[in-house]
Amino acid sequence: MAFATRTLKDTTHTATVICDFTNESSGGTAVDASGLAGHNNGAKLSISHIWYGISHAADDGATISFVGSSSNTTAITLAGTGEYAGPAISNNATNATATSGDVSIAGTGACTGFIVIELKKDANFDDVE
């Protein structure tokens, strides 16, 4: 079981990360918002685009969640191969700490694959470019 993430892009207004996982069911933090340029406590990220390829069995897949101070809120659950290019998914988790913009991924079963997430930073991030 393995879960790894890399930041592909981190600009003033957007960030893009890739998450790779192998036979993973527990997942982890996909985006540590406090590690992104311009982060302030209370700053949040919305999901603007997702590309994914997840091999799965039955109903297995991966759930992307926004990290909250008392509980996380589900953004979207993915399975198979595809792309989400619909309206932005807003972070509705209640959190004003350093983890306010964090995004987590957990497998809904033992899944293998990748997820690329394009994120939009809200106005609480400082301009850094």
N, C-alpha and C positions, 0 to 999 in steps of 0.2 A: 504494500500500500504506500502510495506516494502522492504528495500534493505540493506543487511549486508554482510560484507566481513571478512574473517579471513586468516591470513598468516599461512599456514601449515608447510612450510619449507623455510628457508632462509640461504643458504650456500654461499661459495665463488663464485660459478659460476652459481647457479640456485636459483629460488624461485618458490614456488607453493602456490597458493591462491584459496580459495573457495568463491564463491559469491552465496548467497541465496536471492531469491526475491519472493514476494507474490503479485499478482495482480499489477505488477509494469510496468509502461510505461516510466518513466523518468530516472530510474537508477541512476548512480553516478560513483564515482571513485572506480574502482575495485582494482587497485594497485597504491599506493602512493610510487613511486620509491625512494623518498628522505628518506623514513622510512626503506628502506632495507639496510642491512649491506654493507658497502663499497661504498655507492653511492657518486658520485661527480656530480656537474653540468655538463650537456652534456652527462652523461651516459645513455645508452638506453637498453631496454629489447626486445628480440624477443620471439615470441610465438613458443614453440616447441611441445606442446601437449595440447589437450583440451578434457575433458569429459563433457557431458552435458545431462540434462534431463529437457526439457522445455515443459510444457503443453501450448497449444496455440489454438487459433481459427483462421480459415482462414489463412491469411498470417502473423499472429503475430509471433514474435520470439524475438531474442535479437541480437544487433549489438555490437561487440567489436571494439573499436577504440584506436588508439595511439593519445595521447594528443599533439597538436602542439602549438607553440607560437601564431599563428594567426588563424589556423584552424586545426581541428583534421582530421586524415586520417583513413578510415575504414580498419580494418584488416580482419574481417570475420563476416558474419551474420549466426546465428544458429537458428534452429527450430526443435522441436521434441526431439528425444533421439539419442545419438550417440557419436562418438569419432572422433577427427581430429588428425591424426598421420602422416600427409603428411610432405612435406618439411617445415622448419621453416618459419614463417611469420615475415619478418624483419620490424622493426620500421622505417618507412620512413617519419615520421613527422619532420618538421623543428623546432628545439627547443634546446637551449643550457642553459636553466635555471634549477632551481631545479625541475621543472615539466617535464623534458626532457624524462624520462622513464615511465611516468604515463600511465596507461591503464584505459579506461572508458568503461562502459557497459550501453546501453540504450535499453529499450524494444521497439520493433516496434509496440507494442500493449500491452494490459494488460496481461502480462504473469506471470506464476508462475513456479518456478523450481530452478535449481542450475547449475552453471558452475564452473568446476575446471580447472584452467589454470596453466600449467607448463611453466616457463619462463627461458630463458637463458640470463645471464648478459653479456654485451659486455666488451671489454678491458678497458673501462673508469671507471669501478668499481674497487676499490682497493681490493686486496686479503685480506681477513679478518680471514681466518682459519690458 
